[in-house]
């Protein structure tokens, strides 16, 4: 009789141990919203989507795929103007829609990629094809660094323009135009841009941006951080907080630099696992039905 109750007790405990993890998994799956539309990642200047020694999106794409999220790369030029990059991005959007059979896409864009995406939605009336646009550290009001470069006389010489064009071609771009890209990113040009390129009411816009605590947070942008700090205050080493904070839906993340938010270092920054930031973004989009 005693043996009988021991067997029953062991059976109950074993069943509980087996079922408990499955129950937790099921509950987690219910909490994890399914993303309705695929994601397109759009990079900014310097970065590119070609295979190289540097994975500019780090572990982000593989993290998305591991969580069942369809993710694609924008394939825009590193040094392309809004106009030329919008044609490339439009082509990418069309291709993704055709391949997936989806009605729309979600765009997550870093730095200038956010401006390329805004321009694409506006230029091609793509509110019908884009459900949401999340810009990350995007200079919506221009950059002080672009202003500084544009103020240098040497940049406007024929030789300088020729060198810049040659570099862009060597870099692998289809339509490089570094000289005009720099002008497009100036604070004075972005005033005109924002008056013309308005939000599409059919698209959900949000802006996520970062700030550094001090110049030693990322030595790669040490000098630029100090320069922008003196003129405009808090910044991520490339874009000021005033410029990156743009849409009605804005989120600030501290202690991370402009390049680091791309996860190209593939390790925690200030204790933050960078792919988790992007997963939080898509979870929120999923809850909103995108």
Secondary structure as UniProt FT lines:
FT   HELIX           2..31
FT   STRAND          38..42
FT   TURN            56..59
FT   HELIX           60..66
FT   TURN            67..68
FT   STRAND          71..73
FT   TURN            78..79
FT   HELIX           82..100
FT   STRAND          105..110
FT   HELIX           112..123
FT   TURN            124..125
FT   HELIX           126..128
FT   STRAND          130..136
FT   TURN            140..141
FT   HELIX           144..150
FT   HELIX           153..156
FT   HELIX           158..171
FT   HELIX           178..184
FT   HELIX           187..196
FT   TURN            201..202
FT   STRAND          204..211
FT   HELIX           215..217
FT   HELIX           219..221
FT   HELIX           222..232
FT   HELIX           241..244
FT   STRAND          250..254
FT   TURN            258..259
FT   HELIX           260..262
FT   TURN            263..265
FT   TURN            270..271
FT   HELIX           274..287
FT   TURN            288..289
//
